[in-house]
Amino acid sequence: MAETKMAVDDRKEKAIADELATQAASGTTRNLDMVLDIPVTLSMELGRTRISIRDLLQLNSGSVVELQRMADEPMDVMVNGTLVAHGEAVVIDDKFGIRLTDVIDPAAPSAVVPQASSLLKLGLMLAVVILMFLAFVWIMKRMSGFSPRGGENLK
């Protein structure tokens, strides 16, 4: 009997999962080597504050915005938006730099991501809704041959 496309796909998914599990169990560094050259964004956060849209629209050149961080507090060092260290600003050949004063252990409970902006939260919620919809469509296709293309039957 001919093998169905779903059975072939299931076998491929299982083979990939088995391969990943084997690599993880063997503890090979080859996987780590693959990601070492991926660029990330390193940034330093001076501070934050909350202001109304009205106050935001009134800002212009020369405006001063008071931040919640004290002047003698170390600044947050972020990698792709995740807090990884604290440091202080330095000047290196007419450019800003950072001297790390404290590197945060990623396993420490205090190593939390700073509060995300409302726009980021909205984007994450939208992504979750889209993923839920795609999961629903996938489940319906698997269970009943449902197709979102309008009238096509996969059976």
C-alpha positions, 0 to 999 in steps of 0.5 A: 500500500502506498505511504501517505504524505502525512506518514512521510512527513511524520517520519521526517519530523521524527528523524529530525527530532531523533537527530537533535536529541542525539546531538544534545545527548552527545554534548557536541560543541559543533552546534555551539560553533554554528552560532558563535558568529551570529551577530547580536545587538549589544546596547546600554540603557541610560534609564527610563521614564514614563510620560504622557503622549501630551508631554511627549509631543511637547518635547523639542530640541533642548528639552530635558527629560528626567529618568528614573535611574539615579546618576550614580547607578550603573547602567543596564547592558542588554543583548537583544533586549535581555539584561546581561550586565551592568556597567559605566560609560567611558570614552574611548578615542572620541567614542562612547564605550562601556566598562562592565562592573557586574555580569549577570548570571543567566541562571539567577532569578534576578536576571529578568528582562526589563519591563517591555513597552506596550507596543512590544507587549501588543506585538507579542500578543498578536504573535501568540494569536497568529500562532494559535490560529495556525495551530488550529488550522493545522489540527483541523487539517490533520483531523478532518481534512479542513482546508483554509483555501475555501472548499478544497478537500484534502481527503 
